Amino acid sequence: MLSKDDFRYAAHRHLLEMDASNSQLRRLVSDGETSGDHWQNAVTWNQNAHDAWVTFLGDNTQPVVLA
């Protein structure tokens, strides 16, 4: 299991990647480019970023700290 700081750093990097891929999809939708190579690349990027996030969470769950 990762240390708390390592977990936070890695989680932040994954979230930045997901945000960037979502932004790309939003831009393409706004531009009306919802088909073709650019669209497919953005969809693949988004799927890969999401899959990496889910895998990361499954492998590195942090203990719940009750208040």
KAZIHU-V806881 format. One record per residue. N is the residue number from 1. RES is the residue in one small letter. PHI is phi as a letter, one per 40 degrees, with the letter a starting at -180 (none if undefined). Layout:
[[N,RES,PHI] [N,RES,PHI]]
//
This chain:
[[1,m,none] [2,l,c] [3,s,c] [4,k,d] [5,d,c] [6,d,c] [7,f,c] [8,r,c] [9,y,c] [10,a,c] [11,a,c] [12,h,c] [13,r,c] [14,h,c] [15,l,c] [16,l,c] [17,e,c] [18,m,c] [19,d,c] [20,a,c] [21,s,c] [22,n,c] [23,s,c] [24,q,c] [25,l,c] [26,r,c] [27,r,c] [28,l,c] [29,v,c] [30,s,c] [31,d,c] [32,g,g] [33,e,b] [34,t,b] [35,s,a] [36,g,g] [37,d,c] [38,h,c] [39,w,c] [40,q,c] [41,n,c] [42,a,c] [43,v,c] [44,t,c] [45,w,d] [46,n,c] [47,q,c] [48,n,c] [49,a,c] [50,h,c] [51,d,c] [52,a,c] [53,w,c] [54,v,c] [55,t,c] [56,f,d] [57,l,c] [58,g,c] [59,d,c] [60,n,b] [61,t,c] [62,q,c] [63,p,c] [64,v,c] [65,v,b] [66,l,c] [67,a,c]]
//
